Amino acid sequence: MKVGLFIPCYVDQFYPKIGIATLELLQKLGCDVDFPMKQTCCGQPMANSGYQHLTEGCDANFIANFTGFDYIVCPSGSCVMHVKEHLHSDTDKELAAKLRATVYELTEFITDVLKIESIEGDFPFKVGMHQSCHGQRGLKLSQMSELNAPFFSKPGQLLTKIKGIDLVSLSRKDECCGFGGTFCVTEEAISVKMGKDRIKDHENHHVDYITGADMSCLMHLEGILRRQKSPIKTIHIAEILNTLKG
């Protein structure tokens, strides 16, 4: 199984250790992983700002870099959602459609493609899990609490056998953190207030770490935590799952 590792630009620039953890984890799980060196931004920031028509270069570059892989895997639900919904090509519509169908968020790929239900790593801390909006409501990584439907959480199930982890049940587990991509720039005050409310729920449960499948949300929360001089830390789920022994 040949996997193309799709690393969002903000992860590449600010959190490269998450890209490394994702690579190592996929290799431990038996995947043949390659990182296309010429990949750049997928175009999501432009699309979020109303400039989808200017993302043709991003689309063409993505297609050039990721053609030929069995699967494309990314540790960011929002970037995956953008590619799934918006990647297009005027010259090869079939190829673009194929790539849209083969791009997966990391935990989605592990549970749905590799069929792994849990990972036996080691992370002896109290952890709260933030369900990012793109992952939950777009990619269906977990059930929405307002629906009268059976509960599931793909990221959550992968954490169930991590040795020592105390995964708490939050009071408002589906609440948005307020990041919202460019929303946090155009509506800064609202974004920060939403982030503070999200953090308060974790504080009330006395967690050591906040984890999630989308580092953009965790980056937003991390900034607020630092300004508040909070002892709570953020950690991407790939870093916890990568405690699996190779």
N, C-alpha and C positions, 0 to 999 in steps of 0.2 A: 504494500500500500504506500504510494508516494504522496506525501503531503507537502503543500506549499505553505510556509509560515508567513502569514500576513500580520505585520506588526504596525499598529497605528503610529502616526508621526509623533504624537505627544508621548507615547510610550517609548519610542526610539530615542527621543530627545531628553526626557525627564526621568523615565523609569526603565532603563534598559535591563535591569535585573529581572523584570517581569517577562520580557522577551526571552531572556536566557532560561528562566524557570519553565516557561512554556515549552521551549525547545527540549530541555532536558526531560521534562515530564513525558512528552510525546515519544521521545526516544526510549524511555524506560517502559512505555506501554507498547513497544514493538513497531513503531512507525518509522519509515524512511523519510526523514524531514530535510527539506532544503529551504534556504532563505534567499529569495531573489534579491540581489544587491541593489537593483535599480528601482525598487519600489519606492513610491512617495505617497503623498496624501491621497486618500480615496475620493476626496471632493466633498465630504460631508459638511465642513464649515461653510462652504459656498452655498450648498443646497439649503442649509438651515437658514441662511441669510437672504434667500430668495434669488440666488444666482445659479440655479441648476443648469441654465443654458450655457454657463461658462465652464462647465466641468468636463467638456469633451476631451481635453488633454489628459485629465486625471483618469478618465475611463479608458482611453487608448493605452495609457501607460500600464494600468492595472491589467488589462487584457494581454498586453505584450509580456508582462512578467509572470502571469499565473496560468497561461495556457499550457496544457500538457500534464497537469497534476490530477491525481484521482480526487483529491479533496484539498480545499483551502481552509486553513484553520486560523482563528484570530482570538486573542484574549480580550475582546472588547465587543460587547453586544451592540452598541450604537453604530460602530463602523460596519459590522456585519449586516445590520439592518439596512444601512444606507446602500451597501452593495447589492443586497438582495432586492431592494425596491427600485434602485435607480440606475444601476450599471446598464449602459446601452452602447450600441455601435451601429452607425448607419451603414457601414460596409460589411459587417458580418453579424447579423442579428441572432443567428442560431448559436454562434460561439458565445456571445454575451449572455444569452439565455442559459446555456450550459454552465457558465461560470457562476451565474446567479444561483443556480440550483446546487452547486457543489461547495459553496462557502458556508462555513459553520463557526459559530461561537465555540470556544474551547470546551465548556462543560456539556454543551449540546452534542458536540462531536464524540466526546468520551462516552456519554450515556446512550446516544441514539445510533451511532455508527460502530464504535468499538464494543458496545453493549456491556460496558463495565458499570456495575451498580454502586460500588463503593471502593475506596482506596485506603489501604492500610499504611498510612503515614504516622507521623508523631508530632503533635503540636499541643502540649499540655497547658492550654490557656483558656480563659473564658472569652467567648467570641460571640459577637452579634453579627448577623448577616444582613446586609443591605440589598434589597431586591431592586435593581435598577429598572426604570420604566421601559426602556427599549427592550431589555431582555425579557421582562415579565409580560408586557402587553403587546410587544411586537413579535418576539421570537418564541413566546410561550414557554419560557424556561421554568416558570412556576405558575401555580394557580392563583388567580385573583380572588381576594377574600370576599369581594362583594357578590361573587357568583355562588349559587347553591350547587356546588359541584365538588367531587372528591379532591382533596388536597394533594398536591405533588410539588416537588421542587428538585429540579435536576442538580443545581449546585448543592442544595442541602443534602441530597441523598449521597453525594460523593464524599461528604464530610462525616457521615455517620460512623465510619469505622476508623477515623483518625484517632490514634492512641492519645488519651489524655484530654481531648478537646471537650469543652463544656459549651455546647451550642445553645444559647439562650433563646427563648421564645419572646420576641418583642411585643410590646403592646399595640403598636401600629406598624405591622411588618411590611405593609405595601406602600407606605408613605413616600412620596417623592422627596429627594434631598434638595431640590431646587437648582441643580446645576443646569440641566437643559441645554447644553452646548452654548450657543451665542446668547441664550436667555440670561445667563449669569452676567453678561456684559451689558445688555440693553436694559435689564431689570435687576440691577445689582442689589438694591435694598431688599426686594422681595426674595431674591435668591438666597441671600445671606440668612434672612429670618427663617426660611424653610430649612436651610442647612442646620441652623441652631436647634430647631425643633426636632430634626431627625437625630441629632447628636444627643439631645436631652433624653430621648427614649433609651438610647444605649447607656447613657450615664446612670439612669434609674435602675438599670439591670447590672451595673457595676462590671462592665466588660473590660477586658484588657485590650482587645482588638476589635476593630470593625473590618469585616471582609466583604467581598462582593466580586462579581464577575466583570465589572466595568471600572477600570481605573480612573476614568474621567470623573465619575461620581465620587470615588474615594479621594481623588485629588482635591475636589471641592471641599469635602468634609475635612480632609487633612489640613487645609489652609485655615479653616475655622478653629480646629482643635489646637493648632500651633498658636494662633492669636489669643486663644483662651488659656494658653499654657496648661492644657489638659494632659494628663498622663496616658490617655487612651491613644493607641496607635492604629494606623490603617495598614492593611496587608491584602494584596490581591489573592484570590483563591488559588491561583496557579502556584504561588509560593508555599501555601499550606499543603496542597496536593503533592508538590515536588519533594516533600519530606519522605515520600515513598522511597524505599531503598532500591537502587538500581541492580 
